[in-house]
């Protein structure tokens, strides 16, 4: 099992190119199932999760190639609608093939998903909404078996809770449903906007993009297109956090400042100088210790849960104290004991964490527990003096492309070691 060995205490400086967003690439890959003619995706990040979904799609019989940052898919060779446990267990987003398969081919057998252990994240919202569209669903032996007689039928659907995956899955199902579907209390994340924009380019009729109410008028078929994955806002914020925690100056390029306003506001509140261009963001901490800032995670456009762990790490060395409230996932403070091993002063009570900043963190061996937590531990190690070891970094490989090379380009002393 690979681990990172990091010698901290170095101020990071330089430029880093941001990759395409994992959380956008995965639903876009699932959406290729809907295209009757070949489709090409560009700016696709080379990540473990992306490779897993490409393998799953290939297992459906679809002709799919993945070279550089480009994926090409042709569904004319599809010969089954089965997504096995062996692949789905490693990644929650695999459930996203369910809606497209049922919508286009009338049936699907998809294993219940796995992924990071950061809460239950049930798929009941996906299944209830698919049933409202006319699908017959049975869950047995760990698999979702879905069928529909003829085409799905449009329906008025209100999600019981804001669900990103549920919104994506049902949006993909509804574009081929007969009649009009209205999705209320839909998630508004930029990755959903990216999915809707590609579906529209494929011939879908969708109104209300960027709002919590999507109105979809079903069409009989969708065609392939060429589409570029949106920039990864979480990767962007993570590298800016690396500048903040080390007192450095980092410019992220090939990104979109409009997707990250809530996070950039917090960096400025910490005392960082943040400048923006059309496709770049630069954070200059000016060799200062940041101020600890409080925040609450909420659905977009508010503060994203996927940046909570990284900002907690920066708060750990901040002036003063701050309260972090996690409202999205119930188990997303599992990085706290590991940060505490490095000298962080964090008290957790329920969904709140109170962080009292310390002047310095201490190097220590730590273990990653989930994708974003893994980067928070890397951040802490970059700030700590001495040699830290971050274990179980397969988590970070699920969401950060070439992470050690990008950090090395900013001056970090980080190397990957195979056990």
C-alpha positions, 0 to 999 in steps of 0.5 A: 500500500502506497504512502507519502513521506513529507518533509514539511515547513516549506513555503509553497510557491508557484503555478499549478494547472487544475485538472478536470473535475472528478465529480463532473467527469463521472456523471458525464461518463455515465451520460455517454450511455445515452448517446446513439452516436459516438461521443468524446469527452476531453479534459478528463482527469486521470484518476482511479475513480475515472478508470473504474467507471471506464472499466464498468462502462466497457463491461457493458459492451460499450466500445470505450477508449481512454487516452491522455485526457480524452475518452471516446465511447460508442454505445452501438456495441452495448450487449448487457445492462449489468454493473457488478459488485466487484467494480461498484463496491469501490466507488459510489458514483457507479450508481449513476449508470442506473438511470441512463441504462433504464431510460435507454435500454429499459432495464438495469442490474446495478450493485448497491455502491461503496465508496468513502465511509463518510456517512450512509448517503442512501440511494433511496432518493434515486430509487423513489424518483425512478419509480415515479418515472414508471420503473419497477424496482426490486432490491435483492442480494445487494443489487438494484434490479430496475425495469420499465415497460416501454419508455419511462413517463415524465413525472413531478418529483420532489426530492426529500433532501438535496441529493447531488447523485440523485439529481444527476441520475434522475436528470439522465433518466428523464431526458429520454422519458415520455412527456415532461419531468419536473425535478424540485429541490434539485441540487445546484452544484456546478457539476450538475450544470456541466451535466445538463449542458452536455445533455443539451448539446446531445439534444436534450430539452432542459430548463432551469439549469443552475436552479433547484427546479429542473424541467425536462421535456423528454426526447426520443433519442440523444446524439453524441457530441464533443464536450470538455469537463469543467475545472475541478473547484475542489482541487483548486481550493485544495492547492490554494489551501496549501499556500495558506497553510504554508504561508506561501503564494500559489496560482491555480490556472485553467480553473473558474473562480466563479465556482468557488466564491464561498471558499475564496471568501473564507481565504480572504477572511483568513487574511490571504490576498486573493486575486482572480482572472477569467481562468485563474486564482492566486492566493498570497498568504504573505508569509503570515499565519492565517486567522481561524475562521468559522463556517458551515457546510451547505449545498452549493452555492454555500461552503462545500463539504468537500472543502471542510477537511482542508479548511480545518487543517488551515484553521489548525495553525490559525490565530484564535479559534473557529467553529466548523459545522458539518451539515451534509455528512454525519461521519465527516470528522474522521480526520480529526484524530489524525490531525490531533496526532500532529498537535492540532487542538480540535474538539468535536461535539456532534456535527460541530468541531471547535478548532483552537489554532496552535502555532505549529504542528508536529510531524507524525505518521497518520492515516487517511480515512477518506478522499478529502480527509487525505488531502487535509493530512497532506496539508498538515504535513506540509506545514509541520516541521519534520518528516510525516508519513501519510498512509492509505493514500489510495484515497487521494488517488481517487480524486487528485491527479498527479498530486505529488508531482503538482506539489513538488512543482510548488516546492514541496518535499513529498515522495510516494513510497510503496510498502 
